[in-house]
Amino acid sequence: MSWQPIILTLELAGLTTVILLIVGTPLAWWLARSGAWWKEAVATVVALPLVLPPTVLGFYLLMLLGPNGPGGWLASLWGARSMAFTFEGLVIGSVLYSMPFVVQPIRNAFEAFGDRPLEAAATLRASPLDTFFTVAVPLARRGFLTGAVLGFAHTMGEFGVVLMIGGNIPGQTKVLSVAIYDYVETLQWDEAHLLAGGMLVFSFTVILTMMMLEKRIGRGGR
Amino acid sequence: MSLSVHFHGTLGQFALDVAFEAPGRGITALFGPSGCGKTSVLRCAAGLQRLNGCFALDGDVWQEGRTFRPTHKRPIGYVFQEASLFPHLSVRTNLLFGHRRTVGRGVPEHIRLDDVVDLLGLGHLLDRSPEHLSGGERQRVGVGRALLSQPRLLLMDEPLAALDRFSKEEILPYLERLHGVLSVPVLYVSHDIAEVERLADHLVLLRQGRVVAAGPMQELQADPTLPIARMPEAGVTLPAVVAGREDAYGLTLLRLDGGHLLVPGDLGPQGTARRARIAASDVSLARNPPEGSTILNALPARIVAAERQDEVQMMAVVALGEEGRGARMLARVTRKSWDALGLSPGQPVYAQVKGVALVQETM
């Protein structure tokens, strides 16, 4: 059995989570605080992967990333033909696919504390940016924890999207879930058992740790 | 040194149009029933809410026309109804939140942490989390946090309204001390007249988004045409000075503008300043100096105004001294007695004071 799929999966999930925290935080803030009438439309787009079959998302991503889509054009900049069936393509797909799992908890956390702490900070001379980092983010830390863990775990388990846009290239796009599928197809039961069992233990540990951490943070503040 | 306020706009169901000037020292209370717009005026002064109008402190314009200084650039301290402390910070870091952003950036330090801790009795709370404080303690931290941001104007939005009676009594003496020590002007929103009388020097009466009257508190209190004179607890608060003692009877002689009062208890050495509250229902009027009465205090005075309140009651304003040039008091008397004695404005009378409450030591 090769360790490659596991390392690749961890890389993908880690990178996706970092990107999602960077992109998702301002988006969640905007969704929580803005008065724009069309913000719920944006929220719906973000939430789409929750309901959409992964294959549908994967199909559209294939169109976008393929040689005839904008992804293909982008890839031509560094001399490639397409962004489909690449690690970069997988990252883009995972970011979109896992976005609701990160944005939603952070948005909820931003909404939960209301206007008052922000107003109090403003009356104490904190600029909006200062307030965001010293008041809003610490008060929403549970949301960040939940979002990061869910985003990471969800990316680790993704299968449909990967299959559509990533295929099965070892070291490039062959992640855990695809590897398990592969082992089963080729009747390598022992290897399949090992990976599947590993995923089970991993998922259990993630959820348990998260619940315990939440409890701890819950006691510390809020 | 003064505060110039004018805001107008629509607030939910009614139009708000509030304009007043307030002195640049002491506590100015915005007083009125719930929903009269007083909190909105305060929020507008802080820039937390925006209505049309203008706002200036000592000629420094914060809002006028299209000029609007955002909240974090206004040198204010704001005390909310619920203390609104930051739950993720300790009491100490809460207190220093604004301090770091002012003194830490070169604003001269007029109010130091040690002073605030002493003044508000916060020493034993510094390392605790705000979650583990009582309501009164939390509000004291809230006041301290606002003061430490070195404000040039302190805005207080019903800081006692969310507290139970017990915590209120606990925190009032601190606010009174503050009043004596602090040179920062305060706008204080309240719907509790007792609180206002204990603390305020200046009063702005609001009703349904308009100013009914504004002026020094004693003047407004002694105006029988204003709604506060119709409240059951109507009365005046007068500055007084300890002028002597009758040790044999345990009494203290207080000098008011235009007369003297004997009150029970030891109120400190001669020259001590006090605030005496005299309720309208504790004052009765007599045409002749009373004889054979157990009432200690009968002060010569002159009736200056009178207003019929209802079927039964009259509210009279008397000015102390035979010429009627001293401090003014309210007297609530029955119409029957008023007519029986043939009283009318301009007449000399004796104001019999049945009770005096001493509310505050002014510095």
Interface residues (C-beta under 8 A of the other chain):
Chain A: R116 P117 E119 A120 A121 A122 T123 L124 R125 A126 S127 P128 D130 T131 V135 P138 L139 R141 G220 G221 R222
Chain B: A46 G47 L48 P70 T71 H72 K73 R74 I76 G77 Y78 F80 E82 S84 L85 F86 P87 H88 F97 G98 R101 T102 S129 E131 R145 A146 S149 L155
